[in-house]
Amino acid sequence: MVCNWPITFRGRLALLAALLMLGLALARPAHAQAPVRGVWVAGPQHNGFWASRESMRAELQTFKAAGLNSVYAVMWMQGRTLYPSLVAQQVTGHRQLALLGERDALQELLEEAQKLDLRVIAWLEFGFASHYEAPRPSASPPAASEASVSRREIANLKPHWRALNRQGQPVVKNGFHWLNAFDPEVQGFVRDLALELARNYPLLAGIQGDDRLPALPSSAGHNPAVLAAYRAEHGGREPPADDLDPAWLQWRADRLTDFLRELRKALKTVRPQLVLSLSPSPYPWGLQEYLQDWPRWLREGLADELLPQLYRRDLPAYQRLLDETKVAIPAGQQHKVFPGLLLALGPNVVPSRELLAQWIAATRAAGFSGEVYFHSTGVTPRAAVLREAYERR
């Protein structure tokens, strides 16, 4: 189509400005990515963030004032969602965490965050874990409240979903009870949670898996179907006797990578611009303990951003882990990586003001443009440090 309308001087300026912006966009390196400066918001047992829309609004304003731009909000924990979920209800009988009543806290969060130009990522914290029970002496019986809850856990509702170790026992590690991450039904359930979020919340910027998604303790993988699949691919041979055997580790890690690839494809089909964020354990420890081969995830382009959990309590230990992480990142992928820093455990703030500033400086010196903090209760006591650090850069 040919346009014969005369172009005014103002129109020429607008056209030139548009062409200039287009040229800048095309000239921008393909790997360029805005720094992620974010915070994880844990469940109601850790903070008052979820108490009301007003409390959300106040904390989001604090995050913004501190210079943060991303909020990773827990949406799946202890067999419950923090949003109304038909997917969860079909499996657990519960539409969402009872403490939230009939509220759609996620929608409230998204609307309040949008006003402040904050990204919200739905954090599927428990991933392939059914539930957590604090270890207790074997002679100590569970409290009545714990017993009543445990009868409703997914691992008890769906016993065939449990991950099994070499002895045929359910896999429990550090208090977490694990589901079989290789089971198609388990994978389908977790995938459906992610897709439900993607479809029902247009303001949601992304979905996040962590050290439990995709992940599985390296003691797992002994369910009959998993062993049968291994034998079929290895001429009938049994897996190595050592669960830390490199080939056996890698074979199981590759099965988790296969799941991640399928999850990404499904999410991008629903919403191509949705961010798939991953926050695995440090490498290679995460591969050896939880079958997380995140360097491969980056090489294959399976993560839009990766936030390795570099949780340490002093500068030398953090610096060592930072250096090891940088070595593990495939060439050309560092722009997607933003270290996770330990800011608070429960109500207790971990780093001093001086140490936090040193951590941020070390992160920049290593070539990383941002970081994400675990977790939000530490932001208010350290907001001034964060604000100063981000204003200076």
ABEGO torsion letter per residue (X at the ends): XBBABBBBAAAAAAAAAAAAAAAAAAABBAABBBBBBBBBBBBAAABAAAABAAAAAAAAAAAAAAGBABBBBBABBGGBBABBBAAAAAAAGBABBAAAEABBAAAAAAAAAAAAGBBBBBBBAAEABABBBBBBBAABBBBAAAAAAAAABAAAABAAABBBBAAGBBBBBGGBBBBBAABAAAAAAAAAAAAAAAAABAABABBBBBAAOBBBBAABGABAAAAAAAAAAAGGBBBBABAABAAAAAAAAAAAAAAAAAAAAAAAAABAABBBBBBBBBOAAAAAAAGBBAAAAAAAGABABBBBBBBBABAAAAAAAAAAAAAABBBGAAAABBBBBBABBEABBABBAAAAAAAAAAAAAAGBABBBBOBAAAAAAAAAAAAAAAAAX
